[in-house]
Amino acid sequence: MADSTDYLKAYADRYRDMFPVRLVTIAAIVIVGWWVIGWGWATNFAVFQFGLYLVLWNVVQTARARPRAPGAERRFRLSTEAVTLGLSTHNALFILAVWHSQPHYLDYLRLLLAGNLMVGALQVHISRRSFAAAVVPPSIAAMILASNQPQATTGIKVAVGVFVLGIIAASWRQWRSDRQTVELMVALTERSRELQTALAQAETDRAAAERANKAKSRFLAMISHEVRTPLNVILGLTEVLRGRRRPKAEAAVIDDMAEAGGMLLRLLNGALDISKIESGEVDLRLAPVDLGERLDAIARVWRSRVDELGLSLKIELQGVREHFVVMTDEGRVEQVLINYLSNALKLTPAGTICIRIRALPAADGRIDLDFEVHDQGPGVPEDQRERIFLPFEQLDAGRAAGGAGLGLALCRASVLALGGALGVRAAQPRGAVFWFRFTAERATLSTAAVQPHASVAVPRAPRVLAAEDHAANRKLLALLFQSFGLDLVLVENGREAVEALRATPFDLVLMDVVMPVMDGVEALTAIRAEEAATGRPRTAIQMLTANVFDEDVARYMAAGADGVLRKPIEIAALQAVLSAAPQHADA
């Protein structure tokens, strides 16, 4: 809501704007008066009128300069009313005095009175009293002139009265229009002030959002590094164990461990994609996937949890088995299924949970895939079925079960990235059916899968240097290279890596990023600088790190890295790097 200061400033500006017209009018009257009735009367008119306008100018300028001074509006209103009354009263008395002294100038005086009445009535007025002060004195003078003429008839007197009333009515309407104009100006001023405040607040919010986004990015990077580091050890050691002969029962346990670790890694990758989801950027990693086998693996890993809760898990595949082998993002599909299954386990007190996949050929030769997870929980009210797929939105039952409100939002982003749709409907006789569907290209699985324990086929075993500060990760690398039949030199930080490479040539360097003394990027920069300065052959350097956000990878490549291997280590990717390593080190 606008304050009195806005009204004061608006009226002060309008009073200021009227000065040129009023002063020109007074100057014209003075000139004509000097010519018609003499310089004495003209001087009298000029002194009083210009003097009062000088007072009004000071009042207006004071109001414009100090609009927020205590009592400023009241002083401005009273001052302008007083000056207006002084101007109109002087006009009326001047005309009556000239008429009394020189009655033969009556026609001139009538015109002067009519003009001053109109000009005074139509000028700016801050209040009704100001308007009355401008029109009452000249109106009284006009009636006196009309009533004191011997030849004046009743008709003339009435005509004069009608003329005066007409001027007053027209000027009253003008005053109301001026008032509305001022109110509009004040409203616009207030609106402009609100917009400026909103803009300033938006700028503040934007800066806060940028700070929060940077903090979130740092948090996600920290989570990624801290989770991937131990997960790297777990998955790496399971791969080492899978490469050794074991009793069948132990081999099955190790396979389940590897499956569970792989699922955990894919879920971590999906959860860390929340920042990309918010910006509308979701990457897909398309590869041939046997969805039937994936569903069996999920059921196998989660079976113990299902049994622990006293529930039953039913798996249904509807369609020809070969139709379940498609080109898709295994992690995204798995993420949605596991989120759906996890929610079903939380919300189902007793009974059976059913996971059903239908695979049917589409008209364009691709495969239509339809996934459903049936639970026997409380269900989802119809008016909440859209909301629960938004970030941080969840039902009371989900909140009571300990959910964070992100799982279904991640599912929604993943399914939309796959070009599909998802939702929930009521199940019969109770519960809910969470579903998603999409269409994928047919695919075939290669039977020549890379064995994680197989030796690396290279003409000569490359010399490999690995910089890794984490003791468990160093042990894992040693075991992996032992299973490959290759030698490995291990150092604990970037400085040691620079010194080792300065002393002995290597074919390949695996460089961690976050290390004490000297981090991986600093070491990489130092190595590339020494190569340029000494002419030493370029060494292949792969960053082996848990920090694999897009901006991180770009930073490594800009510093001179030849590639990036992510933790947990992907055995096939590591073997490919070892096979491609240029062998120029001295034997």
N, C-alpha and C positions, 0 to 999 in steps of 0.2 A: 504494500500500500504506500502511495506517495506521501511525503511529509510536506509541511507548510513551506519549507525552503524551496521546493520545486515551484509552487504557485508564486511565491515571491519573485523568484528569478524570471519566471515566464512573464509576469505583469511588468516587472522592471524593464525587460527587453522590449515589450510592446510600447511602453511609455517612451523609451528612448527612440524607437523607430518613428514615433509620431512627431518628434521635434522639428525635423526639416519642413514638413508641410505647415505646421502651426506657425513657425517663425517667419516663413515666407508670406503667409496670410497676414500676420501682424504688420510686417514691413509694407505690404501693399496698402493696407488700411491707413497706415501712417502717411504714406506718400500721397494717397488720394485726399486724406483729411487735410494735409498741409496745403494742397492745391485748392480744395473747396472751402474749408472753413478757417484756414489760417494755421500758422506754425505753432501758436500757443496751445490750441487744442490738440494738435498732432503730437506735440512734445509730451503733453500730459498722458496721452494714450500710450505712447511709446515707453515712457518711464515706468508706468505701472505694469503694463503687459510684459515687457521684456524683463523687468525686475522679478515679477512673480514666476516667469518661466525659468529664470536663473535659479530661484529657490527650488523649483520643481526638478531642475537638472541635478542639483546637489543631492536632493532626496533620492533620485533614481540611481545616481552613481554610488551613493553610500549603500543602498540596498543591494546593488550588483556586486559591490566589493566585499560586503560582510553580510551575506544572506543568513548565516547561521548564528549571528549575534543574538543574545537574549532579547526578546521583545521586538526583533527586527520587523516582523510582518505587521504587527500592530502599529508600530511607529510609521511604517510606510503607508499603511491604509489611512491613518488619521492625517498624515501630512498631505497626501494627495487629495484627500477630501477637502482639507482646508484650502489648499492652493486652488483647486477647482472652484470652490465657492468664492474665493477672492477674485478669480478671473472673471467669472460670470457676473458677479455683483458689480465689479468695476465697469464691465461692458454696459450693464443696464443703467447704472448711475451716470456714466459718461453720456449716453444717448439722451437721457432725460434732462441732464444739465444743458447740453447743447440745444435741445428743443426749447427749453425754458428761456435760454439766452437768445437764440436765433431761430424762432419758429418758422421762418421762411425756408429753412433747410429740412423741412419735415420729410419730403420724399427721399432725400438722401439718407436721413436717419432711419426711416422705415426699412430701406434696403440693407443698411448696415446692421440693424437689429435682427432682421430675418437671417442674414448671413451668419452673424455670430451665434444666433440660436441654433442653426443647423450644424455649424462647425463644432460648437461646444457640446451639443447633444451626441454627435457622432464620434467624438474623440474617445480614447480609451478610458474606461471606468472600472475601478477595482471592486466597487460595491454599488448597491442601490442608492446609498446616500450620496455617493459621488455623482451618480447620474442625476439625482434630484438637485444637487447643488449646481449642476451645469445648466438645467433647463428651467428651474423655478424663477430665478431673478429676471432673465430676459422675457419669460412669458408674462410676468407681472408688468414689466415695462411695456410690452406690446399692448396689453389690455388698458394700461393707463393712457397710452397714446390714442387708442381707439375711442376711449370714453370721454376724452377731454377736447374733442374737436366739435365746433358748433355745427358743422355740416354732417357729422357722423350720424347715420341712421341706425335703427336696430339691426337691419340687414348687414350693414358694414361691421357692426360689433360682433354679430354672429359669425360672419365670414372670417374675421380675425381669429375668433375663438376656435373655429374649425381648423384654420390653418395651423395654429399653434398646436392643437391636439394631434393633427396629422403628423407634424414634425416629431412630436413626442412619441407617438405610436411607432413611427418608422424607426426612430433612433432607439426606442426600447427593444424592438426586434433585433436591431443591429447589436445592441449591448448583449442580448442573450446569445446571439451568434458568436460574438467575441468571447463570451464566457465559455461556450462550448469548445471554441478553438483553443483557448488556454487549457481547458481540461484535457483536450486531446494531446496538446503538447506535453502536458505534465505526464499523461499516461505513456506517451512515447518515451519520455525521459526515463520514467520508472522501468519501462520494458527494456530500454537500452541498458540501464543499470543492471537489471536482472540477467540480461544476456551476457554482459561483461563479467558479472559474478560467476555465472554458469560456465563461461569460457575459462575463467581463471581456475575454477574448481575442476573443470575437465582437464586442464593442463596439469594441475596438481595430481589428479587421479591417474593421468597418463604416466606421469613420472613415477608415481607409486607403483603402478602396474609394471612399468619397466624394471623397477627395482625388485618387485616380487617375482617377475619372470626370470631375472638373472639369479635371484636366490633359488628359485625352483630348479633352474638349470644346474646350478652348483650342487643342489641337493640330489638331483637325479644322477649327476655324474658321480657323486660320492656313493650313492646307493649302488649304481652300476659297478663301480670298482670294488666296493667292499663285499658285494654278493658274488660277483664273478670270480674273484680271487679264490675263495674256498671252493666254489663250485668247479673251478678249473681243476683243482686237486682231486676232487671227488670223481669227476667224469674221466679225468686222465688216468687215474689209478684203476678205475673199472675197465677202461680200455686195455690197460696193461694186463690186468687179470684175465680179461676175455681172450687175450692172445696166448695164454698158457693152458696147458692141458689140465683139466679139472674133472672130478667126478660129475656125472650128469646132473645130480641134484644141486651141487654148488654152482655149476655153469648156469643153471636156470635162475638161481638167486642173483648171480652177477648180471645176467641179462635183464632181470627185472630192475636191478639197481640202475643200469644204464638207461633203461626206458624211463624210469622215474626222474633221473637226473636230466635227461633230454627234455622231458615235459616241463620240468621246473625252469630250465633255461628258456624254453620257448615262451612260457608264461611271463618270465622276467622281461624278455624282449617286448612282449605285448604290453605289459604294464608300463614300461618305460616309454612307450609310444604315446602316452597321454598328451605330451606336449605337441606332438605332431597331429594328434587327433584334434586338438583345440585349434590348430592353424589350418586344418583341412588337408594335411599332407600325410598320407599313409602309404608306405612302400609295400609292394608285394614281392615275395620271393617265390616265383613259380618254379615248380619242379614236378616230375612224375611222382604221384602218391597213390598208394593202395589204401583207400579209405576203409575198406573192410578190415585190413590188417591193423590200421591205426585204431579202429574201434575196439578190436580184440585186445590190443595193447593197453588201451585206456581201461578197459574192464579188468584186465589182469592186474594192473597197478592199483586200482581202486577197490578191488574185491575185498581186501582185508578191512578197509574202512567200512564198507557196506555191511560185512559180517559183524563187525564190532558194534554197529548201531542196531543190529537185529533186523535188518531189512533184506530185501531180495533185489537182485539186479538182473534184468532180462534184456538181452540183445537181439535185435531183429534186423536182418538184411533182406530187403525185398528187391529182387532183380537179379540179372545174370552177373556172376562174379566178376567177369572181365570189365563190366560197365563201372565198377567201383574204382578202377585204375584211371585216374584223370590227372591233368596238368593243373595244379592249384598251389596255394600257399599252405603247406602242411601246418605251420605254426598258427596261422589264423583260424583254420578249421578246428584244430585241436583246442585252441584257446576258448572258442565259443562252446564247444562240447563240454570241456572241463568246467567252465563257469556255470553252464546249465546244470551239469551233474552235481557240482558242489552246492548250488542253491537247493536242488531237489533233496539232497541229503540233509541239509540244515532244516528244511521245512516239512519233511515227511516224518510223522511220528511213528508210523508202522505201515507195513505193506510192501508193495513192489514198485520199483522204479524201472521204467522201460525206456531204452534208447532204440529208436527205429530210424533206419536210413533206407530211402527208396532211390534207386538209380534207374532212370528210364531214358532211352534214346530220344533226343529232341529232333524236330523237323529238319534242322540244319546240320544234323550229323553229330552234334555235340551231345553231352549227357546232362539231363536235368536231375539235380540232386536235391532231395528233400529230407531234412533232419528234424526229428522230434524227440523231446525228452518229456516223458509223462511222469508226473509226481502225484502224490496223494496228500498234499499239504492243504492249507486253507484256501488256496486259489487267489486270483487277482481280480478285484472289482473291475467292472467294465470301464468305468470312468478313469481308472488309474493305469490302464494297459499301455498307453503311450508314454506317460510320465516316467515310468520306472526305467526306461531306456535312456534317460537323460543323466548327465553326470551328477552325482551326489543326491539323486532322488531315489527314495526307497520307501517301501511300506513299513508299517510298524513291526510286522513279523520279521522282515529282513533286518531291521535295526536291532530288534531284540536278539536276533541270532548272531549279531556281531558284524554285520556287513558294513562296508565303507561307502557303498553307493557308487562304486566305479565299475564293478564287474560287467553289468549289463550295458553300460555306456561303451566299454571296450568292445563288447560283443557287437554292438550296433555299428561301431566304426569299422570293425573287421569285415562284417557281412556287407556293408555298403561298399567297402573297397573291393570286395570280390564281385561286385555288381549284382548283389542279391537283395533279399528282403528278409525281415524277421518280425516276430511278434509273439503274442501269447493268447491262448483261448482257454475257455473252461473245459475241463475234462469231465467225463461221466463215470461213475456217479458223483465224484468229487475230485478236487485237485486242479491242476493246471497243466497245459501242454505248451511248453516253450518250443518254438519252431524257428527254423531258418532254411532258406533255399537259395540256390544259385545254379548257374549253368557253367560247365567247364568243358574244355577240350579233352578228347580221348588221349590216352597216353599208354606207353608200354614201359615196364620196368626192366632195367638192364640186369642181366644175371651175373655180369662180371663186376660185382661190387668189390670195392677196395677193402682188403683185409687190414685192420689196424695194426697187426703185428708183423705184417709182411716186410721183408727187407726192401730197402730203397734201391731200385735198379739204376745205378749210375756207373759210368766207366771207371771212376776212381772215387773213393769215399771223400766227400768234401770236408774241409776243415771248417768247423762251426764254432763260433763264439757266442755265448748267451749271457746277457747282462740281466740279472734277476735278483732283487733284494729279498724276496720272500723265500724262506728256507724250504718250506713244503713244495713250492713251485720248482725250486732248483732240484729237489729230490725227484719230482715228477719228470722233469726234463731229462735227468740222468737215466731214469728207468726207461723212458720212451726211446732215447737214443741207443740204449743198450739193447732194447728189443729190435731196433732197426739194424743193429750190428755196426753202428757208427760211433766215432769218438766225438766228445763234446768238451769244450773248455768253458767253465762257469766262472763268472765274476759277479760281484755284489752291487756295483753301482756304475754310473756312467763314466766316472773318472778312470776306474780300473779298466773299463772297456776301451777307452781311448789309449791308455798306456799299453794294454795288451796288444792292440792292433798296431801300435807304433813299433812294438818289439817283434811281433811275429805276424806274417801275412795270414789272413783267413779268407776262405771262399764266401762265407755267409755270416752275418751277424744277426742274431735275434735280440732285439733291444726292448726291454721293458720301458715304460714311460715314467711312472711315479717311483722314484728311487731317491735315497738320501745322497748327500755330498754333491752329486751332479745328476740331474734327471736325464731321461732318455733323449729328449729333444735337444738339450744343451750338448749332450755327447754327440748326437748326430750332426749338429751344426759344426762342432769342433773337428770331427772326422772329415767332413766334406771340405772344411777350410784347409786342413793339413794336406789333403789330396791335391787341392788346387795349388797350394804353395810349393809342394815338393815334387809334383808330377807322379805321385804314387798311383798305381792303378785303382780305379774305382771299385770299392767293395760293395757287394750287394747287402743291403741292410733292410730287414723286415722288422717293423715295430710289432712286438708281441705284447698286447695290452688289453686291459678290461675297459679302458676309456675309448669307446668306439662310436661316439656321436659324430654326426656328419661334420660339424665344425672341427672336431678333434682330428678326424682323418684328413681333412683339408690342411690343417696345420702341419701334420706330419709330412704330408707329400710336399708342401711348400718348403719345408726344411731340408728336403733331399732324400726322403725315404723311398725305397723301391716298392713298397707295399705294406699292407697291414694285416697281421694275423690276430684275430680276436680271441680273447679268453672267454669261456673255456676253449681250450685248443681243439680245433677240428682236425682230426688226424689226417684225413684225406688232403686238406689244404696244406698242412705242414709237409706231407710227403711230396706234394706237387712243387712246393717251394724248394725242397731239397733236391729234387730231380732237375729243376731248372737252374740251380745255382751255377754261375760261371766258375770254372775251375782254373784259376790262374795263380793260385798260391804255390809257393815252392814246396816240393815234396820233402 
